[in-house]
């Protein structure tokens, strides 16, 4: 086969001489290609600049991002933080020597769940109240001594002294059991039932003692001292009954100021002017 058949296509022998064809992109196609390459380079530079700017603003480092640091013990967060969704953590604590604050526009809720995601204990701090939902609530000292405990059956106060500072005192709708009720030094102690009866009971006795003052008992209708199996003892250097009724005088002109204490069959006491003998029989009209 002749050698001319293997010549390149770009060069062909004609009667007029060799003819050369140009291979490549020319004209408007070449300009568009350069434009797209330039645009792509600009986008790459802008993207790189934005990435560097974001890394700078967000403070991305090898240890973490911004105020969030990754340590061997977990995550360390510095400054104020806002959580838009629930936070699950094993332990939350502040830096040594700094307080830990929880702030919320509505409330802060702490839930303790079991393996089945059922709420066992809940603490809700709202704008109007602090609520604790649990089977038992306890307050203890650092040494483990119980100060306060509450459950469905009882409320226990383990402190040595319970002080009530309210101006109106304490209201107990039902009974109260205590070994000692006393006021602070130089303060008055008042036990009052405005609309019902006040009952004090003890199997071994009740002692009312005022060491540096007087003891006053006032009632509207009757004051009764009753002893079923024993006796009632009034032990004092002076016993005064100023408002006892007096019987009629034995003589109109007598000015004697000595009286005899008499007792009616119904237990009523009255005074009768003393004479040489008992004058209680003369004044029995007082017992009617």
C-alpha positions in Angstrom: 0.0 0.0 0.0 1.4 3.4 -0.8 2.9 5.4 2.0 0.8 8.5 1.3 -2.3 6.8 2.8 -0.8 6.9 6.3 -0.3 10.7 6.3 -2.0 12.7 9.1 -5.5 14.0 8.5 -4.4 17.5 9.2 -2.2 17.4 6.2 -3.5 16.1 2.9 -1.9 16.2 -0.5 -4.0 18.0 -3.1 -3.3 19.2 -6.5 -2.9 22.7 -5.1 -0.5 21.7 -2.3 -0.7 20.6 1.5 -3.7 21.9 3.5 -3.4 22.2 7.4 -6.5 21.9 9.8 -6.4 23.6 13.3 -7.3 21.3 16.2 -8.6 23.0 19.6 -11.1 25.5 20.9 -11.1 29.0 19.4 -13.2 32.0 19.3 -16.2 32.5 21.7 -15.9 29.0 23.0 -12.5 29.7 24.3 -13.5 32.9 25.9 -16.5 31.2 27.7 -14.1 28.4 29.0 -11.7 31.0 30.4 -14.7 32.8 32.0 -16.0 29.7 33.7 -12.5 28.7 34.9 -12.0 32.2 36.4 -15.5 32.1 38.0 -14.7 28.7 39.5 -11.4 30.1 41.0 -13.2 33.1 42.4 -15.8 30.8 44.1 -13.1 28.6 45.5 -11.3 31.6 47.0 -14.6 33.0 48.4 -15.5 29.6 49.9 -12.0 29.3 51.4 -12.3 32.8 52.8 -15.7 32.1 54.3 -14.5 28.9 55.9 -11.5 30.6 57.5 -13.8 33.4 58.7 -16.3 30.9 60.2 -13.4 29.0 61.9 -12.2 32.3 63.3 -15.5 33.6 64.5 -16.6 30.2 66.1 -13.2 29.9 67.6 -12.6 26.4 66.3 -9.4 24.8 67.7 -8.0 21.4 68.2 -9.5 21.3 71.8 -13.0 22.3 70.8 -15.3 25.1 69.6 -15.8 28.5 71.2 -16.5 28.1 75.0 -16.8 24.4 74.5 -13.7 22.4 75.2 -13.2 18.7 74.9 -11.1 17.2 77.7 -10.3 13.8 79.0 -13.1 13.9 81.6 -15.8 15.2 79.2 -17.0 18.5 77.9 -16.0 21.8 79.5 -18.3 24.8 78.9 -17.2 28.3 79.8 -19.4 31.4 80.0 -23.2 31.5 79.5 -24.9 28.8 77.4 -28.4 28.3 76.1 -29.9 24.9 75.5 -32.9 24.8 73.2 -33.6 21.1 73.6 -33.3 18.6 76.5 -29.8 18.1 78.0 -28.7 14.6 79.0 -25.7 14.4 81.1 -24.3 12.2 83.9 -22.8 15.1 85.9 -23.0 18.9 85.7 -20.8 21.0 87.8 -19.1 24.4 87.8 -15.4 25.2 88.0 -13.8 25.0 91.4 -14.6 28.2 93.4 -17.4 29.4 91.0 -21.2 29.1 91.4 -23.4 27.2 89.0 -26.5 29.1 87.7 -29.6 27.7 86.0 -31.8 30.4 84.4 -35.0 30.0 82.4 -37.8 32.3 81.3 -40.5 29.9 82.6 -39.3 27.1 84.8 -36.4 24.7 85.3 -37.4 21.0 85.6 -35.1 18.2 86.7 -36.4 14.6 86.1 -35.0 11.3 87.5 -35.9 8.4 85.2 -35.6 4.6 85.6 -34.6 2.1 83.0 -38.0 2.3 81.4 -37.8 6.1 81.1 -40.5 6.5 83.8 -40.2 9.6 86.0 -39.4 8.7 89.5 -38.5 12.1 91.0 -39.2 15.5 89.6 -38.1 19.0 90.8 -39.9 21.9 89.2 -38.9 25.5 89.9 -41.4 27.9 88.4 -42.2 31.6 88.7 -44.7 31.0 91.5 -43.6 27.9 93.4 -41.0 25.2 93.8 -42.5 21.7 93.5 -40.8 18.4 94.4 -42.5 15.2 93.3 -41.1 12.1 94.9 -42.0 9.3 97.3 -40.0 10.9 100.1 -38.4 14.3 100.7 -35.4 14.6 103.0 -33.1 17.4 104.1 -29.9 16.4 105.9 -26.8 18.1 107.2 -23.3 17.5 105.8 -22.7 14.9 108.6 -25.8 13.0 107.5 -28.1 14.1 110.4 -31.8 14.2 109.4 -33.3 17.8 109.6 -36.5 17.4 107.7 -38.4 14.4 106.2 -41.8 14.2 104.6 -43.8 11.3 103.0 -47.3 10.1 102.7 -47.5 9.0 106.3 -45.7 11.7 108.4 -43.5 14.8 108.5 -40.5 14.6 110.7 -38.5 17.6 111.9 -35.1 16.3 113.2 -33.7 19.7 114.3 -33.2 20.3 118.0 -35.4 23.4 117.9 -38.3 24.4 115.6 -38.8 28.2 115.4 -41.9 29.8 113.9 -41.2 33.5 113.0 -44.7 34.4 111.6 -46.6 37.1 113.2 -49.8 35.0 113.3 -47.9 31.9 114.6 -48.6 28.4 113.3 -51.9 26.9 112.4 -52.4 23.1 113.0 -55.7 21.9 111.5 -55.3 18.6 113.4 -53.5 17.3 116.5 -49.8 17.9 117.2 -47.5 15.7 119.3 -44.5 17.3 121.0 -42.6 16.8 124.3 -42.0 20.5 124.8 -43.7 23.8 123.7 -42.0 27.0 124.7 -41.4 30.5 123.5 -38.1 32.3 122.9 -36.6 34.2 125.9 -38.5 37.4 126.7 -41.3 36.3 124.3 -44.9 35.3 125.1 -46.3 31.8 124.4 -49.9 31.7 123.3 -51.9 28.6 122.6 -55.2 29.6 121.0 -58.1 28.0 119.2 -60.3 30.8 117.8 -63.4 28.8 117.0 -63.0 25.4 118.6 -61.7 23.8 121.7 -58.1 23.4 122.8 -57.3 20.0 124.3 -54.0 19.1 125.9 -53.5 15.4 126.7 -50.6 13.4 128.2 -50.6 9.9 129.8 -48.1 10.9 132.5 -49.1 14.5 133.2 -49.0 18.0 131.9 -46.8 20.7 133.4 -47.3 24.4 132.8 -44.4 26.4 134.3 -43.7 30.2 134.1 -40.4 30.6 135.9 -40.0 34.4 135.6 -43.6 35.6 135.1 -47.3 34.9 135.7 -49.7 32.3 134.4 -53.1 33.4 133.2 -56.0 31.3 132.1 -59.1 33.2 130.7 -62.3 31.8 129.3 -65.8 33.2 128.4 -68.1 30.7 130.1 -66.6 28.1 132.5 -63.1 27.2 133.7 -63.1 23.7 135.1 -60.4 21.9 137.1 -61.2 18.2 137.4 -59.2 15.3 138.8 -60.8 11.9 138.5 -58.6 9.8 140.8 -56.4 12.3 142.6 -56.6 15.8 144.0 -56.2 19.4 143.0 -53.6 21.3 145.0 -53.3 25.1 145.0 -49.9 25.7 146.6 -49.1 29.4 147.0 -48.4 31.9 149.8 -51.5 33.8 148.7 -54.7 32.6 147.0 -57.0 35.3 145.9 -60.6 34.9 144.7 -61.6 38.6 144.3 -65.0 38.2 142.6 -66.7 35.7 144.9 -70.3 36.5 145.8 -71.0 37.6 149.4 -73.8 36.6 151.6 -75.9 39.1 153.5 -74.4 40.6 156.6 -75.5 39.4 160.0 -76.0 43.0 161.3 -76.4 46.1 159.2 -74.0 48.2 161.2 -71.1 45.8 161.3 -67.9 46.8 159.6 -66.1 43.6 160.1 -63.7 42.7 157.2 -63.3 39.0 158.1 -65.2 36.5 156.0 -65.8 32.8 156.0 -65.4 30.8 152.8 -68.4 28.6 152.2 -69.2 25.9 149.7 -72.6 25.2 148.3 -73.8 21.6 147.6 -73.3 22.3 143.9 -69.7 23.3 144.5 -70.2 27.0 144.3 -68.0 29.2 146.6 -69.2 32.3 148.3 -68.1 34.5 151.2 -70.0 34.9 154.4 -69.2 37.5 157.1 -67.5 35.6 159.9 -69.1 35.3 163.3 -68.5 33.5 166.5 -69.7 30.4 164.7 -70.2 29.4 161.1 -72.5 31.7 159.2 -72.7 29.6 156.0 -76.1 28.2 156.9 -77.5 31.7 157.2 -76.6 32.7 153.6 -77.7 29.5 151.8 -79.8 31.8 149.5 -76.6 32.4 147.5 -76.5 28.8 146.4 -79.9 29.0 144.6 
